[in-house]
Amino acid sequence: MLNIILFGPPGAGKGTQSNLLIDKFNLVHLSTGDIFRYNIKNETELGKTANSYIENGNLVPDEVTIGMVKDFLERHPDANGFIFDGFPRTIAQGEALDKMLAEKDHSIDLMLALEVEDEELIKRLLERGKTSNRADDQSEETIQNRLNVYKKETAPLAEYYSEQDKYMGVHGVGTIEEIFERLCAAIKMKTSS
């Protein structure tokens, strides 16, 4: 089983790259963003709660997110592995994920971090906002808040997984194919060692 966390700030390209990695390594995609968007679109109670946080560029509370992830993992008992996209986002979520996987005699193999400068991220997100209709991609102020929240609350996960020797930074600027090749090389290096 191969379990990968695809990590990086908003706009780093996690969604694009996770789709390519899923196909190549036959992984199940766990995207909290997709789970939240589904619930928001269908106006579930969870969706309404999540939306109130997301619209302001803030993170959805850990207990809500962790419960959804646990349910998702339990619905895929025969998976070849998972790619975690947008989860974990806090140390508490990382610890909860490690515990959930350990209960099934599995663990995270690698955290792949897409590294992109803020100016590039803002440019990408504003561009995406023109076509995605996502409110959180249409205001530079909201985007900057999301990046600040990421740096404060999410970036410490890099240290958490570094301490476990599972963190690997990957340059996230270039063509989709170039970035994908870098990610595959990192996976090969980590899984062959």
DRENPAZA-43819 format. One record per atom (N, C-alpha, C): atom name; x, y, z; residue in three letters; residue number from 1. Coordinates in steps of 0.001 Angstrom, whole numbers. Layout:
CA,X,Y,Z,ALA,NUM .
...
***
This chain:
N,848,-1185,0,MET,1 .
CA,0,0,0,MET,1 .
C,886,1239,0,MET,1 .
N,544,2209,-834,LEU,2 .
CA,1284,3458,-947,LEU,2 .
C,376,4603,-512,LEU,2 .
N,765,5279,566,ASN,3 .
CA,-16,6402,1080,ASN,3 .
C,816,7671,996,ASN,3 .
N,326,8625,198,ILE,4 .
CA,1056,9861,-68,ILE,4 .
C,200,11055,325,ILE,4 .
N,825,12009,1006,ILE,5 .
CA,186,13302,1234,ILE,5 .
C,755,14247,192,ILE,5 .
N,-121,14826,-623,LEU,6 .
CA,305,15850,-1571,LEU,6 .
C,34,17182,-893,LEU,6 .
N,1103,17924,-663,PHE,7 .
CA,1094,19064,235,PHE,7 .
C,1507,20324,-504,PHE,7 .
N,1012,21444,-67,GLY,8 .
CA,1417,22716,-642,GLY,8 .
C,339,23742,-425,GLY,8 .
N,667,25005,-621,PRO,9 .
CA,-299,26079,-406,PRO,9 .
C,-1400,26079,-1463,PRO,9 .
N,-2483,26819,-1207,PRO,10 .
CA,-3531,26952,-2218,PRO,10 .
C,-2925,27449,-3539,PRO,10 .
N,-3311,26799,-4641,GLY,11 .
CA,-2823,27211,-5953,GLY,11 .
C,-1521,26562,-6381,GLY,11 .
N,-979,25657,-5558,ALA,12 .
CA,305,25027,-5892,ALA,12 .
C,181,23979,-6993,ALA,12 .
N,-1050,23506,-7269,GLY,13 .
CA,-1243,22502,-8306,GLY,13 .
C,-1526,21110,-7768,GLY,13 .
N,-1932,21025,-6518,LYS,14 .
CA,-2178,19717,-5905,LYS,14 .
C,-3254,18930,-6651,LYS,14 .
N,-4349,19596,-7004,GLY,15 .
CA,-5440,18893,-7687,GLY,15 .
C,-5014,18320,-9022,GLY,15 .
N,-4324,19118,-9805,THR,16 .
CA,-3835,18675,-11118,THR,16 .
C,-2887,17499,-10978,THR,16 .
N,-1915,17640,-10086,GLN,17 .
CA,-902,16594,-9943,GLN,17 .
C,-1459,15334,-9276,GLN,17 .
N,-2398,15503,-8359,SER,18 .
CA,-2945,14311,-7712,SER,18 .
C,-3661,13426,-8726,SER,18 .
N,-4359,14033,-9692,ASN,19 .
CA,-5041,13223,-10717,ASN,19 .
C,-4043,12380,-11510,ASN,19 .
N,-2907,12952,-11834,LEU,20 .
CA,-1888,12207,-12580,LEU,20 .
C,-1288,11097,-11734,LEU,20 .
N,-1025,11379,-10465,LEU,21 .
CA,-453,10372,-9567,LEU,21 .
C,-1437,9230,-9303,LEU,21 .
N,-2709,9557,-9197,ILE,22 .
CA,-3745,8538,-8989,ILE,22 .
C,-3729,7529,-10136,ILE,22 .
N,-3681,8042,-11365,ASP,23 .
CA,-3667,7167,-12537,ASP,23 .
C,-2410,6305,-12580,ASP,23 .
N,-1270,6905,-12326,LYS,24 .
CA,-2,6180,-12432,LYS,24 .
C,146,5096,-11360,LYS,24 .
N,-261,5409,-10129,PHE,25 .
CA,-16,4486,-9018,PHE,25 .
C,-1280,3778,-8524,PHE,25 .
N,-2401,3941,-9226,ASN,26 .
CA,-3664,3281,-8883,ASN,26 .
C,-4070,3567,-7436,ASN,26 .
N,-4119,4849,-7096,LEU,27 .
CA,-4449,5273,-5744,LEU,27 .
C,-5880,5802,-5679,LEU,27 .
N,-6430,5803,-4478,VAL,28 .
CA,-7735,6407,-4237,VAL,28 .
C,-7485,7850,-3795,VAL,28 .
N,-8211,8764,-4398,HIS,29 .
CA,-8040,10193,-4132,HIS,29 .
C,-8934,10612,-2973,HIS,29 .
N,-8328,11125,-1926,LEU,30 .
CA,-9077,11706,-828,LEU,30 .
C,-8802,13195,-841,LEU,30 .
N,-9776,13961,-1283,SER,31 .
CA,-9661,15417,-1348,SER,31 .
C,-10712,16028,-443,SER,31 .
N,-10252,16638,642,THR,32 .
CA,-11223,17289,1518,THR,32 .
C,-11925,18424,775,THR,32 .
N,-11221,19074,-145,GLY,33 .
CA,-11859,20123,-938,GLY,33 .
C,-13054,19587,-1708,GLY,33 .
N,-12894,18412,-2339,ASP,34 .
CA,-14010,17801,-3073,ASP,34 .
C,-15154,17436,-2126,ASP,34 .
N,-14792,16885,-963,ILE,35 .
CA,-15815,16503,12,ILE,35 .
C,-16586,17743,476,ILE,35 .
N,-15844,18825,772,PHE,36 .
CA,-16505,20056,1198,PHE,36 .
C,-17376,20625,84,PHE,36 .
N,-16844,20694,-1141,ARG,37 .
CA,-17610,21275,-2254,ARG,37 .
C,-18900,20487,-2508,ARG,37 .
N,-18819,19156,-2417,TYR,38 .
CA,-20011,18327,-2602,TYR,38 .
C,-21072,18702,-1564,TYR,38 .
N,-20640,18799,-299,ASN,39 .
CA,-21580,19119,773,ASN,39 .
C,-22119,20549,668,ASN,39 .
N,-21275,21481,228,ILE,40 .
CA,-21722,22868,53,ILE,40 .
C,-22748,22938,-1079,ILE,40 .
N,-22426,22298,-2197,LYS,41 .
CA,-23331,22323,-3353,LYS,41 .
C,-24695,21731,-2998,LYS,41 .
N,-24674,20666,-2196,ASN,42 .
CA,-25916,19995,-1832,ASN,42 .
C,-26543,20553,-554,ASN,42 .
N,-25962,21647,-51,GLU,43 .
CA,-26482,22372,1097,GLU,43 .
C,-26777,21483,2298,GLU,43 .
N,-25870,20532,2573,THR,44 .
CA,-25996,19713,3777,THR,44 .
C,-25614,20573,4979,THR,44 .
N,-25943,20113,6175,GLU,45 .
CA,-25561,20856,7387,GLU,45 .
C,-24048,21015,7449,GLU,45 .
N,-23315,19937,7127,LEU,46 .
CA,-21857,20012,7112,LEU,46 .
C,-21399,21040,6083,LEU,46 .
N,-22035,21047,4930,GLY,47 .
CA,-21680,21995,3883,GLY,47 .
C,-21885,23434,4308,GLY,47 .
N,-22982,23700,4996,LYS,48 .
CA,-23249,25060,5473,LYS,48 .
C,-22203,25483,6499,LYS,48 .
N,-21861,24570,7407,THR,49 .
CA,-20843,24877,8421,THR,49 .
C,-19494,25104,7756,THR,49 .
N,-19114,24186,6877,ALA,50 .
CA,-17816,24289,6203,ALA,50 .
C,-17740,25578,5384,ALA,50 .
N,-18819,25925,4703,ASN,51 .
CA,-18828,27102,3829,ASN,51 .
C,-18589,28389,4609,ASN,51 .
N,-19116,28460,5824,SER,52 .
CA,-18934,29682,6619,SER,52 .
C,-17457,29912,6934,SER,52 .
N,-16691,28845,7091,TYR,53 .
CA,-15253,28970,7323,TYR,53 .
C,-14511,29243,6010,TYR,53 .
N,-14826,28475,4989,ILE,54 .
CA,-14116,28545,3710,ILE,54 .
C,-14258,29929,3071,ILE,54 .
N,-15462,30506,3120,GLU,55 .
CA,-15681,31814,2492,GLU,55 .
C,-14774,32897,3057,GLU,55 .
N,-14343,32722,4304,ASN,56 .
CA,-13460,33704,4931,ASN,56 .
C,-11992,33288,4851,ASN,56 .
N,-11720,32204,4112,GLY,57 .
CA,-10345,31759,3940,GLY,57 .
C,-9804,30999,5135,GLY,57 .
N,-10692,30547,6031,ASN,58 .
CA,-10257,29820,7222,ASN,58 .
C,-10430,28317,7063,ASN,58 .
N,-9785,27563,7943,LEU,59 .
CA,-9867,26107,7908,LEU,59 .
C,-11136,25619,8614,LEU,59 .
N,-11698,24541,8092,VAL,60 .
CA,-12825,23880,8738,VAL,60 .
C,-12291,23194,9999,VAL,60 .
N,-13035,23218,11120,PRO,61 .
CA,-12521,22619,12360,PRO,61 .
C,-12095,21152,12196,PRO,61 .
N,-11031,20807,12940,ASP,62 .
CA,-10435,19471,12837,ASP,62 .
C,-11444,18343,13024,ASP,62 .
N,-12290,18447,14051,GLU,63 .
CA,-13168,17314,14356,GLU,63 .
C,-14112,17004,13202,GLU,63 .
N,-14569,18020,12482,VAL,64 .
CA,-15456,17811,11334,VAL,64 .
C,-14680,17108,10209,VAL,64 .
N,-13512,17621,9920,THR,65 .
CA,-12701,17083,8835,THR,65 .
C,-12242,15657,9140,THR,65 .
N,-11757,15423,10341,ILE,66 .
CA,-11258,14090,10725,ILE,66 .
C,-12365,13045,10627,ILE,66 .
N,-13555,13386,11072,GLY,67 .
CA,-14684,12449,10977,GLY,67 .
C,-15000,12075,9543,GLY,67 .
N,-14966,13058,8641,MET,68 .
CA,-15240,12778,7222,MET,68 .
C,-14157,11886,6626,MET,68 .
N,-12893,12143,6995,VAL,69 .
CA,-11789,11347,6454,VAL,69 .
C,-11877,9911,6942,VAL,69 .
N,-12163,9728,8213,LYS,70 .
CA,-12279,8369,8765,LYS,70 .
C,-13366,7599,8022,LYS,70 .
N,-14501,8232,7803,ASP,71 .
CA,-15600,7600,7064,ASP,71 .
C,-15157,7233,5648,ASP,71 .
N,-14433,8132,4994,PHE,72 .
CA,-13957,7888,3625,PHE,72 .
C,-13017,6673,3586,PHE,72 .
N,-12063,6606,4521,LEU,73 .
CA,-11113,5488,4556,LEU,73 .
C,-11836,4160,4774,LEU,73 .
N,-12819,4164,5640,GLU,74 .
CA,-13565,2932,5936,GLU,74 .
C,-14387,2460,4741,GLU,74 .
N,-14754,3382,3856,ARG,75 .
CA,-15522,2995,2665,ARG,75 .
C,-14635,2450,1541,ARG,75 .
N,-13305,2438,1739,HIS,76 .
CA,-12368,1946,720,HIS,76 .
C,-11380,943,1324,HIS,76 .
N,-11890,-178,1860,PRO,77 .
CA,-10994,-1119,2550,PRO,77 .
C,-10010,-1838,1627,PRO,77 .
N,-10304,-1917,354,ASP,78 .
CA,-9439,-2665,-577,ASP,78 .
C,-8543,-1758,-1417,ASP,78 .
N,-8370,-534,-1016,ALA,79 .
CA,-7564,421,-1788,ALA,79 .
C,-6105,-14,-1855,ALA,79 .
N,-5489,273,-2999,ASN,80 .
CA,-4058,32,-3209,ASN,80 .
C,-3228,1068,-2457,ASN,80 .
N,-3870,2142,-2062,GLY,81 .
CA,-3228,3243,-1360,GLY,81 .
C,-4051,4493,-1577,GLY,81 .
N,-3653,5545,-888,PHE,82 .
CA,-4400,6800,-952,PHE,82 .
C,-3459,7948,-1276,PHE,82 .
N,-4013,8925,-1947,ILE,83 .
CA,-3324,10203,-2062,ILE,83 .
C,-4194,11202,-1309,ILE,83 .
N,-3608,11800,-303,PHE,84 .
CA,-4310,12756,542,PHE,84 .
C,-4037,14157,13,PHE,84 .
N,-5099,14824,-426,ASP,85 .
CA,-5017,16134,-1068,ASP,85 .
C,-5820,17112,-216,ASP,85 .
N,-5128,17971,508,GLY,86 .
CA,-5812,18914,1388,GLY,86 .
C,-6023,18390,2791,GLY,86 .
N,-5462,17236,3088,PHE,87 .
CA,-5545,16646,4425,PHE,87 .
C,-4296,15813,4639,PHE,87 .
N,-3673,15906,5784,PRO,88 .
CA,-3993,16750,6921,PRO,88 .
C,-3546,18190,6697,PRO,88 .
N,-4145,19104,7461,ARG,89 .
CA,-3785,20521,7373,ARG,89 .
C,-3258,21068,8698,ARG,89 .
N,-3387,20291,9747,THR,90 .
CA,-2880,20705,11058,THR,90 .
C,-2149,19523,11688,THR,90 .
N,-1345,19796,12711,ILE,91 .
CA,-646,18726,13426,ILE,91 .
C,-1665,17749,14007,ILE,91 .
N,-2749,18263,14587,ALA,92 .
CA,-3780,17387,15162,ALA,92 .
C,-4353,16452,14093,ALA,92 .
N,-4576,16972,12890,GLN,93 .
CA,-5083,16121,11806,GLN,93 .
C,-4030,15089,11396,GLN,93 .
N,-2758,15486,11361,GLY,94 .
CA,-1682,14549,11031,GLY,94 .
C,-1605,13426,12042,GLY,94 .
N,-1701,13766,13314,GLU,95 .
CA,-1680,12740,14368,GLU,95 .
C,-2890,11823,14263,GLU,95 .
N,-4059,12399,13970,ALA,96 .
CA,-5277,11593,13819,ALA,96 .
C,-5154,10659,12618,ALA,96 .
N,-4596,11152,11513,LEU,97 .
CA,-4409,10315,10327,LEU,97 .
C,-3434,9174,10621,LEU,97 .
N,-2317,9487,11275,ASP,98 .
CA,-1359,8435,11631,ASP,98 .
C,-2030,7357,12475,ASP,98 .
N,-2859,7772,13413,LYS,99 .
CA,-3562,6817,14282,LYS,99 .
C,-4556,5973,13484,LYS,99 .
N,-5335,6616,12590,MET,100 .
CA,-6306,5885,11763,MET,100 .
C,-5612,4832,10915,MET,100 .
N,-4487,5211,10291,LEU,101 .
CA,-3757,4276,9438,LEU,101 .
C,-3099,3172,10255,LEU,101 .
N,-2551,3508,11418,ALA,102 .
CA,-1894,2514,12276,ALA,102 .
C,-2884,1437,12724,ALA,102 .
N,-4131,1825,12934,GLU,103 .
CA,-5164,853,13320,GLU,103 .
C,-5367,-195,12234,GLU,103 .
N,-4970,122,11009,LYS,104 .
CA,-5096,-814,9887,LYS,104 .
C,-3720,-1323,9441,LYS,104 .
N,-2718,-1153,10301,ASP,105 .
CA,-1334,-1569,10029,ASP,105 .
C,-751,-889,8789,ASP,105 .
N,-1091,371,8597,HIS,106 .
CA,-548,1166,7496,HIS,106 .
C,13,2462,8051,HIS,106 .
N,669,3213,7197,SER,107 .
CA,1205,4517,7600,SER,107 .
C,1353,5394,6359,SER,107 .
N,1662,6663,6590,ILE,108 .
CA,2007,7564,5494,ILE,108 .
C,3410,7198,5031,ILE,108 .
N,3583,7028,3725,ASP,109 .
CA,4898,6722,3174,ASP,109 .
C,5690,7990,2876,ASP,109 .
N,4976,9036,2418,LEU,110 .
CA,5674,10209,1924,LEU,110 .
C,4758,11421,1910,LEU,110 .
N,5309,12562,2326,MET,111 .
CA,4643,13840,2128,MET,111 .
C,5398,14551,1015,MET,111 .
N,4751,14724,-116,LEU,112 .
CA,5325,15458,-1243,LEU,112 .
C,4800,16884,-1184,LEU,112 .
N,5701,17838,-1058,ALA,113 .
CA,5306,19236,-916,ALA,113 .
C,5636,20016,-2179,ALA,113 .
N,4617,20547,-2823,LEU,114 .
CA,4817,21416,-3977,LEU,114 .
C,5195,22799,-3476,LEU,114 .
N,6387,23254,-3854,GLU,115 .
CA,6908,24529,-3377,GLU,115 .
C,6786,25583,-4475,GLU,115 .
N,5996,26639,-4184,VAL,116 .
CA,5718,27710,-5138,VAL,116 .
C,5713,29032,-4371,VAL,116 .
N,6309,30072,-4951,GLU,117 .
CA,6357,31395,-4320,GLU,117 .
C,4955,32025,-4258,GLU,117 .
N,4722,32872,-3245,ASP,118 .
CA,3420,33515,-3044,ASP,118 .
C,2934,34284,-4270,ASP,118 .
N,3825,35051,-4919,GLU,119 .
CA,3400,35856,-6074,GLU,119 .
C,2806,34975,-7168,GLU,119 .
N,3431,33843,-7404,GLU,120 .
CA,2938,32904,-8411,GLU,120 .
C,1600,32302,-7975,GLU,120 .
N,1467,31981,-6702,LEU,121 .
CA,216,31409,-6195,LEU,121 .
C,-936,32393,-6362,LEU,121 .
N,-711,33654,-6018,ILE,122 .
CA,-1761,34666,-6143,ILE,122 .
C,-2176,34803,-7603,ILE,122 .
N,-1189,34848,-8499,LYS,123 .
CA,-1476,34950,-9931,LYS,123 .
C,-2313,33754,-10396,LYS,123 .
N,-1905,32554,-10007,ARG,124 .
CA,-2635,31340,-10415,ARG,124 .
C,-4062,31345,-9887,ARG,124 .
N,-4231,31697,-8613,LEU,125 .
CA,-5561,31640,-8012,LEU,125 .
C,-6500,32692,-8596,LEU,125 .
N,-5995,33885,-8844,LEU,126 .
CA,-6843,34901,-9474,LEU,126 .
C,-7253,34468,-10875,LEU,126 .
N,-6336,33848,-11588,GLU,127 .
CA,-6651,33335,-12932,GLU,127 .
C,-7706,32235,-12847,GLU,127 .
N,-7514,31306,-11888,ARG,128 .
CA,-8489,30230,-11700,ARG,128 .
C,-9845,30810,-11315,ARG,128 .
N,-9839,31881,-10515,GLY,129 .
CA,-11077,32505,-10074,GLY,129 .
C,-11925,33045,-11208,GLY,129 .
N,-11294,33379,-12324,LYS,130 .
CA,-12037,33899,-13482,LYS,130 .
C,-12925,32839,-14115,LYS,130 .
N,-12548,31572,-13968,THR,131 .
CA,-13311,30502,-14626,THR,131 .
C,-13969,29532,-13656,THR,131 .
N,-13505,29492,-12392,SER,132 .
CA,-13998,28474,-11461,SER,132 .
C,-15260,28880,-10718,SER,132 .
N,-15552,30173,-10690,ASN,133 .
CA,-16664,30714,-9903,ASN,133 .
C,-16494,30472,-8404,ASN,133 .
N,-15259,30135,-7974,ARG,134 .
CA,-14987,29962,-6548,ARG,134 .
C,-14737,31341,-5940,ARG,134 .
N,-15581,31707,-4976,ALA,135 .
CA,-15462,33025,-4346,ALA,135 .
C,-14101,33214,-3691,ALA,135 .
N,-13524,32117,-3163,ASP,136 .
CA,-12244,32241,-2458,ASP,136 .
C,-11056,32403,-3411,ASP,136 .
N,-11285,32368,-4720,ASP,137 .
CA,-10234,32587,-5712,ASP,137 .
C,-10374,33936,-6423,ASP,137 .
N,-11332,34754,-6021,GLN,138 .
CA,-11609,35966,-6784,GLN,138 .
C,-11161,37252,-6116,GLN,138 .
N,-10694,37170,-4884,SER,139 .
CA,-10259,38363,-4163,SER,139 .
C,-8821,38164,-3695,SER,139 .
N,-7962,39110,-4052,GLU,140 .
CA,-6559,39004,-3634,GLU,140 .
C,-6449,39020,-2114,GLU,140 .
N,-7325,39759,-1456,GLU,141 .
CA,-7303,39819,12,GLU,141 .
C,-7641,38450,621,GLU,141 .
N,-8668,37785,89,THR,142 .
CA,-9046,36456,580,THR,142 .
C,-7936,35454,296,THR,142 .
N,-7342,35550,-883,ILE,143 .
CA,-6233,34647,-1235,ILE,143 .
C,-5072,34861,-270,ILE,143 .
N,-4726,36107,-3,GLN,144 .
CA,-3614,36385,928,GLN,144 .
C,-3936,35835,2310,GLN,144 .
N,-5196,35939,2729,ASN,145 .
CA,-5594,35377,4024,ASN,145 .
C,-5421,33857,4014,ASN,145 .
N,-5816,33214,2919,ARG,146 .
CA,-5648,31753,2816,ARG,146 .
C,-4173,31375,2907,ARG,146 .
N,-3316,32136,2252,LEU,147 .
CA,-1869,31854,2306,LEU,147 .
C,-1330,32076,3715,LEU,147 .
N,-1812,33108,4401,ASN,148 .
CA,-1373,33356,5774,ASN,148 .
C,-1818,32237,6711,ASN,148 .
N,-3070,31785,6537,VAL,149 .
CA,-3577,30670,7346,VAL,149 .
C,-2737,29420,7068,VAL,149 .
N,-2429,29184,5803,TYR,150 .
CA,-1601,28027,5437,TYR,150 .
C,-249,28085,6162,TYR,150 .
N,403,29235,6111,LYS,151 .
CA,1732,29369,6724,LYS,151 .
C,1673,29178,8230,LYS,151 .
N,627,29696,8838,LYS,152 .
CA,523,29628,10295,LYS,152 .
C,83,28247,10787,LYS,152 .
N,-943,27682,10143,GLU,153 .
CA,-1572,26482,10675,GLU,153 .
C,-1187,25197,9951,GLU,153 .
N,-875,25284,8675,THR,154 .
CA,-632,24079,7889,THR,154 .
C,848,23793,7692,THR,154 .
N,1639,24801,7412,ALA,155 .
CA,3062,24590,7146,ALA,155 .
C,3798,23834,8257,ALA,155 .
N,3416,23959,9555,PRO,156 .
CA,4108,23175,10583,PRO,156 .
C,4060,21663,10354,PRO,156 .
N,3123,21199,9532,LEU,157 .
CA,3077,19762,9199,LEU,157 .
C,4344,19305,8485,LEU,157 .
N,4978,20204,7747,ALA,158 .
CA,6230,19849,7068,ALA,158 .
C,7249,19372,8097,ALA,158 .
N,7346,20076,9200,GLU,159 .
CA,8274,19690,10270,GLU,159 .
C,7854,18368,10905,GLU,159 .
N,6553,18197,11110,TYR,160 .
CA,6009,16967,11699,TYR,160 .
C,6434,15739,10880,TYR,160 .
N,6286,15826,9545,TYR,161 .
CA,6652,14691,8700,TYR,161 .
C,8157,14635,8433,TYR,161 .
N,8844,15775,8511,SER,162 .
CA,10305,15768,8399,SER,162 .
C,10908,14958,9544,SER,162 .
N,10359,15136,10731,GLU,163 .
CA,10847,14395,11900,GLU,163 .
C,10660,12894,11736,GLU,163 .
N,9711,12489,10899,GLN,164 .
CA,9486,11068,10610,GLN,164 .
C,10257,10623,9357,GLN,164 .
N,11055,11521,8792,ASP,165 .
CA,11807,11263,7559,ASP,165 .
C,10883,10905,6393,ASP,165 .
N,9742,11612,6310,LYS,166 .
CA,8760,11333,5262,LYS,166 .
C,8482,12558,4388,LYS,166 .
N,9180,13666,4625,TYR,167 .
CA,8919,14904,3899,TYR,167 .
C,9884,15057,2730,TYR,167 .
N,9344,15478,1573,MET,168 .
CA,10192,15783,431,MET,168 .
C,9596,16960,-338,MET,168 .
N,10352,18054,-420,GLY,169 .
CA,9927,19224,-1178,GLY,169 .
C,10216,19037,-2658,GLY,169 .
N,9279,19496,-3483,VAL,170 .
CA,9408,19381,-4941,VAL,170 .
C,9090,20751,-5549,VAL,170 .
N,9964,21232,-6429,HIS,171 .
CA,9761,22521,-7099,HIS,171 .
C,8464,22453,-7906,HIS,171 .
N,7523,23362,-7587,GLY,172 .
CA,6189,23306,-8174,GLY,172 .
C,5933,24285,-9297,GLY,172 .
N,6995,24758,-9954,VAL,173 .
CA,6827,25662,-11089,VAL,173 .
C,7418,24997,-12324,VAL,173 .
N,6713,25088,-13420,GLY,174 .
CA,7121,24472,-14681,GLY,174 .
C,5881,23945,-15370,GLY,174 .
N,6086,23126,-16386,THR,175 .
CA,4922,22532,-17050,THR,175 .
C,4338,21452,-16149,THR,175 .
N,3099,21107,-16402,ILE,176 .
CA,2452,20034,-15637,ILE,176 .
C,3289,18767,-15722,ILE,176 .
N,3802,18463,-16922,GLU,177 .
CA,4596,17246,-17124,GLU,177 .
C,5904,17291,-16345,GLU,177 .
N,6575,18445,-16342,GLU,178 .
CA,7847,18571,-15611,GLU,178 .
C,7639,18361,-14117,GLU,178 .
N,6598,18953,-13583,ILE,179 .
CA,6322,18812,-12154,ILE,179 .
C,5961,17361,-11839,ILE,179 .
N,5155,16742,-12699,PHE,180 .
CA,4776,15340,-12504,PHE,180 .
C,6016,14437,-12501,PHE,180 .
N,6935,14670,-13413,GLU,181 .
CA,8171,13869,-13445,GLU,181 .
C,8962,14025,-12150,GLU,181 .
N,9012,15242,-11612,ARG,182 .
CA,9717,15470,-10337,ARG,182 .
C,9042,14694,-9204,ARG,182 .
N,7718,14706,-9188,LEU,183 .
CA,6984,13992,-8147,LEU,183 .
C,7223,12481,-8245,LEU,183 .
N,7156,11951,-9451,CYS,184 .
CA,7395,10515,-9650,CYS,184 .
C,8810,10120,-9234,CYS,184 .
N,9786,10957,-9560,ALA,185 .
CA,11171,10683,-9164,ALA,185 .
C,11295,10670,-7643,ALA,185 .
N,10600,11574,-6967,ALA,186 .
CA,10637,11623,-5501,ALA,186 .
C,10008,10362,-4903,ALA,186 .
N,8887,9910,-5469,ILE,187 .
CA,8234,8696,-4979,ILE,187 .
C,9153,7494,-5182,ILE,187 .
N,9750,7411,-6359,LYS,188 .
CA,10650,6290,-6653,LYS,188 .
C,11830,6287,-5686,LYS,188 .
N,12395,7461,-5441,MET,189 .
CA,13539,7565,-4530,MET,189 .
C,13136,7117,-3124,MET,189 .
N,11982,7543,-2662,LYS,190 .
CA,11561,7243,-1290,LYS,190 .
C,11146,5783,-1134,LYS,190 .
N,10446,5222,-2119,THR,191 .
CA,9954,3846,-1976,THR,191 .
C,11012,2806,-2288,THR,191 .
N,12081,3196,-2936,SER,192 .
CA,13149,2221,-3232,SER,192 .
C,14234,2226,-2155,SER,192 .
N,14151,3175,-1213,SER,193 .
CA,15181,3222,-171,SER,193 .
C,14836,2358,1012,SER,193 .
***
